[in-house]
Amino acid sequence: MVRSKCWILAAILLVGPVAFGQSQGQQTTAPDHMEHRFDNPEQLAKSFDDPARDAWQMPDRVIAALSLKRGQVVADVGAGTGYFTVRLAKAPTTPKVYGVDIEPKMVSYLRDRATKDGLHNVVAVQAAADTPNLPEPVDVVLIVDTYHHIGGREAYFRKLAKSLKPGGKVAIIDFRTDSKEGPPAEFHFPAEKVKAEMSAAGYKLAAQHDFLPRQQFLIFELASRPSR
Ligand SMILES: C[S@@+](CC[C@H](N)C(=O)[O-])C[C@H]1O[C@@H](n2cnc3c(N)ncnc32)[C@H](O)[C@@H]1O
């Protein structure tokens, strides 16, 4: 019995699509976002930080596309185990990186990982459902495989606008509608839906990159400065 439970757990963690949200039993879906707990960072790290991910996630190319400048501040919202946070922190421009997550165990895991790796430019931040709780305005917000987990997105991104420096960008990477990987199909949002939602929240498209084989990569900036 115990052995078969272990096997089922191992199988769940080995299958990429499931690790990125397609599990049974734990989730309840709402019309506009997917609720799912990511409360087992040690296990999830096996898939999130699997070196094989680099082939399709292309982190160096993604980070290059963000065009970071020295001294800039980045927030990795929905940072998980820190796949992008640690790479951002090691980028040549060595930005200060807020690794933000709603799951307390992920925040602790990321804090420990940054300490072990000697990444003094990483700050782990506990998010709430309606705000990333950023302690200062940032130049770039990166949101990877997390947009579909955020509820009330129009209000969320309107509020987030107040945490962007002038010229700040929000980069959203999430699974394409035709991707076999990722969360259940209803949470593979068409790019047009993401653009429409971001437009309603006060943003305009600044760039769209098509080099990722599984995900769309959209970069937004504010259509106008928010009133503070
Ligand atoms: C599929 S994982 C992606 C992790 C990471 N971005 C990566 O690419 O490896 C989604 C993460 O987003 C977090 N998350 C979900 N909703 C969130 C929210 N509203 N604010 C911040 N983090 C959230 C989850 O706890 C989880 O760690």
The ligand as an SDF file (V2000), in Angstrom:
LIG
                    3D

 27 29  0  0  0  0  0  0  0  0999 V2000
    3.5540   26.5930  -11.9370 C   0  0  0  0  0  0  0  0  0  0  0  0
    4.4420   27.3730  -10.6320 S   0  0  0  0  0  0  0  0  0  0  0  0
    5.6330   28.2830  -11.5830 C   0  0  0  0  0  0  0  0  0  0  0  0
    6.8960   28.5700  -10.7900 C   0  0  0  0  0  0  0  0  0  0  0  0
    7.9850   29.3360  -11.5240 C   0  0  0  0  0  0  0  0  0  0  0  0
    7.5050   30.5950  -12.0670 N   0  0  0  0  0  0  0  0  0  0  0  0
    8.6080   28.5170  -12.6060 C   0  0  0  0  0  0  0  0  0  0  0  0
    8.4630   28.8750  -13.7740 O   0  0  0  0  0  0  0  0  0  0  0  0
    9.2830   27.5160  -12.2920 O   0  0  0  0  0  0  0  0  0  0  0  0
    3.3260   28.6510  -10.0750 C   0  0  0  0  0  0  0  0  0  0  0  0
    3.7750   29.3420   -8.8190 C   0  0  0  0  0  0  0  0  0  0  0  0
    2.9840   30.5070   -8.6290 O   0  0  0  0  0  0  0  0  0  0  0  0
    2.6110   30.6080   -7.2800 C   0  0  0  0  0  0  0  0  0  0  0  0
    1.4040   31.4270   -7.2280 N   0  0  0  0  0  0  0  0  0  0  0  0
    0.1300   31.0810   -7.5260 C   0  0  0  0  0  0  0  0  0  0  0  0
   -0.6930   32.1290   -7.4060 N   0  0  0  0  0  0  0  0  0  0  0  0
    0.0740   33.1850   -7.0200 C   0  0  0  0  0  0  0  0  0  0  0  0
   -0.1960   34.5600   -6.7220 C   0  0  0  0  0  0  0  0  0  0  0  0
   -1.4180   35.0870   -6.7960 N   0  0  0  0  0  0  0  0  0  0  0  0
    0.8590   35.3420   -6.3630 N   0  0  0  0  0  0  0  0  0  0  0  0
    2.1070   34.8410   -6.2820 C   0  0  0  0  0  0  0  0  0  0  0  0
    2.4100   33.5500   -6.5290 N   0  0  0  0  0  0  0  0  0  0  0  0
    1.4070   32.7350   -6.9080 C   0  0  0  0  0  0  0  0  0  0  0  0
    2.4750   29.1740   -6.8200 C   0  0  0  0  0  0  0  0  0  0  0  0
    2.5740   29.0370   -5.4070 O   0  0  0  0  0  0  0  0  0  0  0  0
    3.6210   28.5030   -7.5660 C   0  0  0  0  0  0  0  0  0  0  0  0
    4.8160   28.5060   -6.8140 O   0  0  0  0  0  0  0  0  0  0  0  0
  1  2  1  0
  2  3  1  0
  2 10  1  0
  3  4  1  0
  4  5  1  0
  5  6  1  0
  5  7  1  0
  7  8  2  0
  7  9  1  0
 10 11  1  0
 11 12  1  0
 11 26  1  0
 12 13  1  0
 13 14  1  0
 13 24  1  0
 14 15  1  0
 14 23  1  0
 15 16  2  0
 16 17  1  0
 17 18  1  0
 17 23  2  0
 18 19  1  0
 18 20  2  0
 20 21  1  0
 21 22  2  0
 22 23  1  0
 24 25  1  0
 24 26  1  0
 26 27  1  0
M  CHG  2   2   1   9  -1
M  END
$$$$
